[in-house]
């Protein structure tokens, strides 16, 4: 998917300066959450119409996009990591079944 590739490229840039970019992403997510809560309150309060529905949809879509972006920022490709470089990696998991039988 081209969109995921663009998000991965943007995430690589964000990971290059996390102290500057991650707070911006968190702030954008908090703002989108507040927009969504405001739209939900308007709907619960009995407000109806295309304008309120459009606000709800826009806030939800923005929050979903930001969550996907955050996921891309937090998860890297693993490039440069060696298999077995962490404790326990490359060894078979112990079998606990024998202890129960």
Beta strands, then each sheet from edge to edge (+ up, - down):
end
